[in-house]
Each structure stands twice: as structure tokens, then as C-alpha cells.
Amino acid sequence: MLKTRIIPCLDVKDGRTVKGVNFVDLKDAGDPVALARVYDAAGADELCFLDITASHEGRGTLLETVSRTAEACFMPLTVGGGVRSVEDMVALLRAGADKVAINSAAVADPALISACAAKAGRQCVVVAIDARAVDGHWEIFTHGGRKPTGINAVEFAREAARRGAGEILLTSMDRDGTKSGYDIPLLKAVSSAVTIPVIASGGAGSVADFAPAVLEGGASAVLAASIFHFGEATLAEARAALAEAGAPVRSL
Amino acid sequence: MTRVALIDYGSGNLHSCARALAAAAGDAAAIHVTARPEDILAAGRIVLPGVGHFADCAGALRAIPGMVDALEEAVLRKGRPFLGICVGMQLMADIGLEDGETPGLGWVHGIVEALVPAPGLPVPHVGWNELMIPAPHPVLAGLGDKPHAYFTHSYAFRPEDQGEVSAWTDYGAPLAAAIARDNLFGTQFHPEKSQRLGLTLLANFLEWTP
């Protein structure tokens, strides 16, 4: 049986992890490679890097970070943030990313999804959707959540899947950072609209929040950041909570 | 020292495979990333990576002059241990059905066909799934209880002879997770991304005497 993936997500800026991480006695908690090793050893099912570097010059640093991470651990690595073209995707894949998450650029030009899937295969293409409830539906916001688009998130998820997305990374902007749990109705609406895997993101506040995302929301994977980084929960506790609630997890 | 040829035909997981093989080999084997048929003939073991699209991969392999002949000489006639990973395993089939019919190498009879989405079972099949090993095989030794490996694929290999399936996984129905016959071995999952299980499997392959 396929198991629920638990995916820690690191925000990376100019090659350093930001938002602070204080869950272990690392000499350098800002080094994403060291953190990747820790999560690898703790049995993360996958790792996600979100590059929040504002400058284009920072991309070289990111590629180097991806490459050092890929050398340090043997688990799937998804990298996103600022991917605007097939060339950006290819550069990340060459550096050692297994999948690339595309967000704003895919919303602005959905043909980018098809082009990326044609180049690297759909299993490499994760379409990241940031959505917020607006007037009775979920609207996509881009550019780090600052820009409303008027686009319906469920409709766009369907189009992304049709165009060759391999997975949807679905972030609830209403819940992100609130620690009040994932947005189950949003997850349910998207996961029932597509036949590709949906990764739940935004709102995890305790390990008890993971199982509903899977069992009620239909998510294939749960992504979380601060809950792991700040030591509020370990991966082992997350696995145990999922298993307890009846969501299958990997035994290590 | 054993020389392991890792075939460079543009596959996206080439570097991950090289890193994982090197980590699994330690000082026991030299990993040689190559696109030259003469290197295949000179190698003690051969690994064919693969990710993405069956037809693209088959086309890229055949586009290297002399590569398929060299592979058949080394693998089928000289019996050198061969490992195919993901699409590298699928290429051993007779035919792949991804966007039309594409001939494979025809080393293991069977076809590669699409997974069909079922309620609650999205496609691609992405993530860690359990391996069920019907009979011990040296390449699958020491993987522990309830071994899990990382899969990501939309197409699956359906061999004619189910006796050639060395590991199954369940995704709505049993799927071939690994294929073995004589000196041939293939994994649908990605050992290079399967943490400790993957490195154990690769180390086993590097020591395997079929």
C-alpha cells in the first residue's frame, strides 16, 4: 500500500535556511544541507526547498545548495520558487532536484506546465497553487500571495493536471502560519477535481492536523515547516499520529 | 576493481544514480559514466538509469551509434550483471505504450502500459510503497521487514511470465516493482532515492554473481 508522505519544507534565501530552525543541536542551523541530513536521518519521506531569494543573482547560490543537498542525502528533493521557464527547471534538475515546483509563472502562462512536462516528464512537474477563500470560492494568489488573479483554484488545478502536472502542491493562504490545521474543504475540492496526487500545505499546528488532510481532504502527502523546524513535533510523532488515525505511513 | 558502466543517454536521474552507486560502492567499484559502446563492452557491470518517457528514452538510447549492439553483446552474450532503473527497467520490455507503440529491447517479454487512476489512487503513483518479495534474490537481500521504496511513475511493466517478477508492490492491483532473470535486474522504484534500502540494494547489485 502506498504510504502518506511527510514532507518538511525549508525556506531558503541566498543559500541559507531562514525563518530559523532550532530543533537540534546543529552547529549551523542555517545550512540547508545539514538540515537535509537531519531530516533524512529522521526518515523524512521527501524534502522541499522553497527559494525565497528575491534577486536573480541568488539563483547560482541556490543551484549550488541543491547540488550539495543532493549529494548529502538520498531522498526525493523538490525545489520551487522563482521558476519562470523550462531552462530554470532544467538547471534545477541538473543540479540534483528530482522535481521542480512552478507557481506564479504557471498561473501566468499555463503552457509552461506542458512545456516542462514534455521536457522532463510529468513526474518532475509540481504545480504549486496558493489559494484563499474569496466570495464563496478559492482564488489563486501569486507572487508570494500578494497578487490576486481572479482565477478559481479548483478550475486551475484541473487545467494544470490536464497540461501535464505530476502533482499539485496546494497551500491555503487562509491557514498558512495560523497553526489552525489544514483547509480541509479546499483540499477536498481540489483532490476530488484531479486524478494526480495533491500535497497539503498551510496550517499544520500539531501532529493531529495531518490525518484529516489525508483521510478527509484526500491529500497524498502533508507538507509542513515550522512545526518540524521548531521542534514542536518530530517526524516520528507525525508518523505515529497518522498511523493512529488510520492513515498509512512508512515503517522505517 | 570492478568497473561499472552507468549509461549516459541524457536521463534526468543520471547524476543521482552516479552519486548513489558511488556511495554504495565505497572503494569496491569504480563508477564510470559513459555514452561509449566500447566502455560498455569493457565494463564488469552495467546500469541503465531512466526517468520520464519510454519513447524518448528508447529513442535516446538508440540514437547512440552501436549502443544497443554493445549492450546486447555485454549483457545477453557475455552475461554481465545488468541493472535497469525505472524507465531503464521498462526498456527491457518488448513494447512500451506511452504515446503510441515503441519497441523496447525485448530482453524480458512483456509490455509497459499506463496505470489507470482509480478513486483514491491518483496517477502518477508517487511515494513510498511496500515491496513484497515472493522468493529471495541476492539483489534484494537484507532489505529488512516491510521494506519500502520510492516510486514515481505513470506506466508499469507487465511481464508475460510472472515468475520474472522479483518484487511486487500493491497500488490498487499488484504491480511489478522489480524484475529479475539470469543476469538481468530491474527496479520500477528509484533505489537512488530510497535512502538506506536503495543503497543496500545497489551494494547488493555491485556484489551480485548471477
Chai-1 contact restraints between the chains, C-beta under 6 A:
chainA,res_idxA,chainB,res_idxB,connection_type,confidence,min_distance_angstrom,max_distance_angstrom,comment,restraint_id
A,M1,B,D170,contact,1.0,0.0,6.0,A-B,restraint_1
A,L2,B,G127,contact,1.0,0.0,6.0,A-B,restraint_2
A,L2,B,N129,contact,1.0,0.0,6.0,A-B,restraint_3
A,L2,B,Y171,contact,1.0,0.0,6.0,A-B,restraint_4
A,K3,B,W128,contact,1.0,0.0,6.0,A-B,restraint_5
A,R5,B,G127,contact,1.0,0.0,6.0,A-B,restraint_6
A,D45,B,W128,contact,1.0,0.0,6.0,A-B,restraint_7
A,E71,B,R19,contact,1.0,0.0,6.0,A-B,restraint_8
A,F74,B,A20,contact,1.0,0.0,6.0,A-B,restraint_9
A,F74,B,Q195,contact,1.0,0.0,6.0,A-B,restraint_10
A,F74,B,G198,contact,1.0,0.0,6.0,A-B,restraint_11
A,M75,B,Q195,contact,1.0,0.0,6.0,A-B,restraint_12
A,P76,B,K193,contact,1.0,0.0,6.0,A-B,restraint_13
A,L93,B,G12,contact,1.0,0.0,6.0,A-B,restraint_14
A,A120,B,G12,contact,1.0,0.0,6.0,A-B,restraint_15
A,G121,B,G52,contact,1.0,0.0,6.0,A-B,restraint_16
A,G121,B,H53,contact,1.0,0.0,6.0,A-B,restraint_17
A,Q123,B,P124,contact,1.0,0.0,6.0,A-B,restraint_18
A,Q123,B,T152,contact,1.0,0.0,6.0,A-B,restraint_19
A,G166,B,P124,contact,1.0,0.0,6.0,A-B,restraint_20
A,T195,B,P117,contact,1.0,0.0,6.0,A-B,restraint_21
A,T195,B,P122,contact,1.0,0.0,6.0,A-B,restraint_22
A,I196,B,P122,contact,1.0,0.0,6.0,A-B,restraint_23
A,P197,B,P122,contact,1.0,0.0,6.0,A-B,restraint_24
A,P197,B,V126,contact,1.0,0.0,6.0,A-B,restraint_25
A,R250,B,W128,contact,1.0,0.0,6.0,A-B,restraint_26
A,R250,B,H148,contact,1.0,0.0,6.0,A-B,restraint_27
A,S251,B,K146,contact,1.0,0.0,6.0,A-B,restraint_28
